[in-house]
Amino acid sequence: MDLEDECSWNLWKKVNNKFDRQQMSDSIDALITEIEESWPSFLLHTHINREQREYIKDLRYQSTDKTFVVAQIDFSMNYTLVRQHEVQQEFFSQHQVTLFTIHLTIEKEQRNLAIISDYMEHTTVFVHCAQKVLTQFIKTNFPLVKKINYVSDGACAHFKNNASILNLIHHKIDFDLDACWTFTATGHGKGAGDGIDTVLKSSARRATLSKNILMSNAKDFYEFTQKQQLETARRSNKDIPGVHVFFLESDEVEEAKKSYLQARSE
């Protein structure tokens, strides 16, 4: 092999503040140099990714219904409500729905939760209100649990920020359950929450476009999703639905923000 021979390869590069895949053409020697320069950061990235994955796997293995549960939480991309046979102007005035997913691991048992809301901001305040829904669910179904270990990526807008950590300090006072938080690097692949939102969104979209079911707002989406999950569980002779669905009013989020969360973070 001659190091001066021409070759081509693809490389992800940041161009104008956006990452794009670039096709590179140069000598084999230039390709080897590129690999050598990227190798240390790639090894570090791979090591962190694997260690985080193993740590979270161990956490789930150690969880029990008498000690702690592992709650993997994430915001889904907002779901856009579409209608069959819509007029052209509808495209410019479509409504959206916030979807917050939770995957619970309790020893060998797993539960999926989805919180649907008409509150469109993905903020720490919304996360706090979602935690309230989650803690009530845990107290009802797993009353002996003493602690929640949250797992999420490091999105600074709603998870990894000062206000979120401050709320974590007050978690015991607010919800009467201890808590800790495990952050992973953002963008390290798909998680259980991505499967939850895919199931709910695809079911709603299929029903909207094939059965002419009208969903005009977040409450309609919630009612359809809850009914669909309960019917699916009944047809499968299961006692619990595949996804437990809850609705969070925007007024409730605003009330929590104004009554104590805003003052807490000041």
C-alpha positions as CSV (number, residue, x, y, z in Angstrom):
1,M,0.0,0.0,0.0
2,D,1.3,3.4,-1.0
3,L,0.6,6.1,1.6
4,E,0.3,8.7,-1.2
5,D,-2.5,6.8,-2.9
6,E,-5.8,8.8,-3.0
7,C,-8.8,7.7,-0.9
8,S,-12.0,9.1,0.4
9,W,-13.9,9.0,3.7
10,N,-16.8,10.6,5.5
11,L,-16.3,12.8,8.6
12,W,-18.7,14.6,10.8
13,K,-17.6,18.3,11.1
14,K,-19.0,21.5,12.6
15,V,-19.7,24.0,9.8
16,N,-21.4,27.3,10.6
17,N,-22.4,26.1,14.1
18,K,-24.0,23.0,12.7
19,F,-22.7,19.4,12.4
20,D,-22.7,17.9,9.0
21,R,-21.2,14.9,7.4
22,Q,-18.5,15.9,5.0
23,Q,-16.9,13.7,2.3
24,M,-13.1,14.0,2.4
25,S,-10.6,13.1,-0.3
26,D,-6.9,13.0,0.3
27,S,-4.0,10.6,0.6
28,I,-4.0,7.4,2.8
29,D,-1.4,9.1,4.9
30,A,-3.8,12.0,5.6
31,L,-6.5,9.6,6.6
32,I,-4.2,7.8,9.1
33,T,-3.2,11.2,10.6
34,E,-6.9,12.1,10.9
35,I,-7.6,8.9,12.8
36,E,-4.6,9.3,15.1
37,E,-5.7,12.9,16.0
38,S,-9.3,11.7,16.8
39,W,-8.3,8.5,18.6
40,P,-7.8,9.9,22.1
41,S,-11.1,11.7,22.3
42,F,-12.9,8.7,20.8
43,L,-11.4,6.3,23.4
44,L,-12.4,8.7,26.2
45,H,-15.9,9.0,24.8
46,T,-16.3,5.2,24.4
47,H,-15.0,4.6,28.0
48,I,-17.4,7.1,29.5
49,N,-20.3,5.7,27.5
50,R,-19.6,2.1,28.5
51,E,-19.0,3.0,32.2
52,Q,-22.3,5.0,32.4
53,R,-24.2,2.2,30.8
54,E,-22.8,-0.4,33.2
55,Y,-23.4,1.8,36.2
56,I,-27.1,2.4,35.3
57,K,-27.5,-1.4,34.5
58,D,-26.2,-2.1,38.1
59,L,-28.6,0.4,39.6
60,R,-31.5,-1.2,37.9
61,Y,-30.4,-4.6,39.1
62,Q,-30.1,-3.4,42.7
63,S,-33.5,-1.7,42.8
64,T,-36.3,-3.3,44.8
65,D,-39.8,-2.4,45.9
66,K,-38.6,-1.9,49.4
67,T,-35.5,0.3,48.8
68,F,-35.3,2.4,45.7
69,V,-36.5,2.6,42.1
70,V,-34.8,3.8,39.0
71,A,-36.7,6.4,36.9
72,Q,-35.4,7.2,33.5
73,I,-37.0,10.5,32.4
74,D,-37.0,12.5,29.2
75,F,-38.9,15.0,27.2
76,S,-40.1,13.7,23.9
77,M,-40.3,15.9,20.8
78,N,-43.6,17.7,20.9
79,Y,-46.4,15.9,19.1
80,T,-48.1,17.8,16.3
81,L,-51.9,17.3,16.1
82,V,-52.9,16.8,12.5
83,R,-56.3,16.2,11.0
84,Q,-57.5,14.1,8.1
85,H,-58.5,16.2,5.0
86,E,-57.2,19.4,6.5
87,V,-57.3,22.6,4.5
88,Q,-54.1,24.2,3.4
89,Q,-54.2,27.0,6.0
90,E,-54.3,24.4,8.8
91,F,-50.6,23.6,8.1
92,F,-49.7,27.1,9.5
93,S,-51.9,26.8,12.6
94,Q,-51.3,23.3,13.9
95,H,-51.4,22.7,17.7
96,Q,-48.8,20.7,19.6
97,V,-48.7,18.6,22.7
98,T,-45.9,18.2,25.3
99,L,-45.0,14.5,26.0
100,F,-42.9,13.6,29.0
101,T,-41.8,9.9,29.3
102,I,-40.8,7.9,32.4
103,H,-39.4,4.4,32.5
104,L,-39.5,2.8,35.9
105,T,-37.4,-0.1,37.0
106,I,-38.3,-1.9,40.2
107,E,-36.2,-5.0,40.5
108,K,-37.4,-7.2,37.7
109,E,-40.6,-5.2,37.2
110,Q,-40.9,-2.4,34.8
111,R,-43.5,0.3,34.3
112,N,-43.9,2.9,31.6
113,L,-45.5,6.3,32.2
114,A,-46.3,9.2,29.9
115,I,-47.4,12.7,31.0
116,I,-49.3,14.6,28.4
117,S,-49.7,18.4,28.8
118,D,-50.8,21.6,27.1
119,Y,-47.9,23.4,28.8
120,M,-45.5,23.9,25.9
121,E,-42.3,24.9,27.7
122,H,-39.7,22.3,28.5
123,T,-38.5,23.7,31.8
124,T,-37.4,22.7,35.3
125,V,-40.8,23.8,36.6
126,F,-42.5,21.2,34.3
127,V,-40.1,18.5,35.4
128,H,-40.9,19.3,39.1
129,C,-44.6,18.9,38.4
130,A,-43.9,15.7,36.5
131,Q,-42.0,14.4,39.6
132,K,-45.1,15.1,41.6
133,V,-47.1,12.8,39.3
134,L,-44.4,10.2,39.5
135,T,-44.1,10.2,43.3
136,Q,-47.8,9.8,43.7
137,F,-47.8,6.9,41.3
138,I,-44.9,5.2,43.2
139,K,-46.6,5.7,46.6
140,T,-49.8,4.2,45.3
141,N,-48.3,1.2,43.6
142,F,-45.0,0.7,45.5
143,P,-45.7,2.1,49.0
144,L,-42.5,0.6,50.6
145,V,-40.1,2.4,48.2
146,K,-38.0,5.0,50.1
147,K,-36.0,6.6,47.3
148,I,-36.0,7.5,43.6
149,N,-32.9,7.4,41.5
150,Y,-33.5,9.7,38.5
151,V,-31.6,9.0,35.3
152,S,-31.6,11.6,32.5
153,D,-29.3,13.2,30.0
154,G,-27.5,16.4,30.8
155,A,-29.9,18.8,29.0
156,C,-29.2,22.1,30.8
157,A,-32.6,23.7,29.9
158,H,-34.6,21.4,32.2
159,F,-32.4,18.8,33.9
160,K,-28.9,19.7,34.7
161,N,-29.1,23.3,36.1
162,N,-29.0,25.1,39.4
163,A,-32.8,25.2,39.8
164,S,-33.1,21.4,39.2
165,I,-30.4,20.6,41.8
166,L,-32.1,23.0,44.2
167,N,-35.4,21.1,43.7
168,L,-33.5,17.9,44.3
169,I,-32.3,19.2,47.7
170,H,-36.0,19.8,48.6
171,H,-37.3,16.5,47.1
172,K,-37.7,14.9,50.5
173,I,-39.7,17.9,51.8
174,D,-41.8,18.3,48.6
175,F,-42.6,14.6,48.0
176,D,-41.7,12.7,51.2
177,L,-39.2,10.5,49.2
178,D,-35.5,10.7,49.1
179,A,-33.9,11.1,45.7
180,C,-30.6,11.3,43.8
181,W,-29.9,12.0,40.1
182,T,-27.6,10.2,37.6
183,F,-26.7,12.3,34.5
184,T,-25.6,10.7,31.3
185,A,-23.9,12.4,28.4
186,T,-26.5,13.9,26.0
187,G,-27.0,12.0,22.7
188,H,-25.7,8.6,23.8
189,G,-28.3,6.7,21.8
190,K,-32.0,5.9,22.3
191,G,-33.5,5.0,25.6
192,A,-36.7,3.4,26.9
193,G,-38.5,6.8,26.7
194,D,-38.0,6.9,23.0
195,G,-39.9,3.6,22.7
196,I,-42.8,5.0,24.8
197,D,-43.3,8.1,22.8
198,T,-43.0,6.2,19.5
199,V,-45.9,3.9,20.6
200,L,-48.1,6.7,21.6
201,K,-47.4,9.0,18.7
202,S,-47.7,6.3,16.0
203,S,-51.0,5.0,17.5
204,A,-52.5,8.5,17.5
205,R,-51.3,9.4,14.0
206,R,-52.5,6.1,12.6
207,A,-55.9,6.6,14.2
208,T,-56.1,10.2,13.0
209,L,-55.3,9.5,9.4
210,S,-57.1,6.1,8.9
211,K,-60.1,6.3,11.2
212,N,-60.8,10.1,10.9
213,I,-60.6,10.5,14.7
214,L,-60.4,14.2,15.6
215,M,-57.8,15.4,18.1
216,S,-57.9,19.2,18.5
217,N,-55.9,19.7,21.7
218,A,-53.8,18.0,24.3
219,K,-56.8,16.8,26.3
220,D,-58.1,15.0,23.2
221,F,-54.7,13.3,22.7
222,Y,-54.6,12.3,26.4
223,E,-58.2,10.8,26.3
224,F,-57.5,8.9,23.1
225,T,-54.1,7.6,24.4
226,Q,-55.5,6.5,27.8
227,K,-58.5,4.7,26.2
228,Q,-56.3,3.0,23.6
229,Q,-53.8,1.8,26.3
230,L,-56.6,0.4,28.5
231,E,-58.3,-1.3,25.6
232,T,-55.0,-2.9,24.5
233,A,-54.4,-4.2,28.0
234,R,-57.9,-5.6,28.2
235,R,-57.5,-7.4,24.9
236,S,-54.2,-8.9,26.1
237,N,-55.8,-10.0,29.4
238,K,-53.3,-7.8,31.3
239,D,-54.1,-6.1,34.6
240,I,-52.1,-3.0,33.8
241,P,-51.7,-1.0,30.6
242,G,-48.4,-0.9,28.7
243,V,-48.2,2.8,29.4
244,H,-49.8,4.6,32.3
245,V,-51.0,7.9,30.9
246,F,-51.5,11.1,32.9
247,F,-52.6,14.7,32.1
248,L,-50.8,17.7,33.5
249,E,-52.7,21.0,33.2
250,S,-50.8,24.1,32.2
251,D,-52.5,26.0,35.0
252,E,-51.0,23.5,37.5
253,V,-47.5,24.1,36.2
254,E,-48.0,27.9,36.4
255,E,-49.4,27.7,39.9
256,A,-46.4,25.7,41.1
257,K,-44.1,28.2,39.5
258,K,-45.8,31.3,41.0
259,S,-46.5,29.8,44.5
260,Y,-43.1,28.5,45.5
261,L,-40.7,27.4,42.7
262,Q,-39.9,30.9,41.4
263,A,-39.2,32.2,44.9
264,R,-37.1,29.2,45.7
265,S,-34.7,29.8,42.8
266,E,-34.2,33.5,43.4
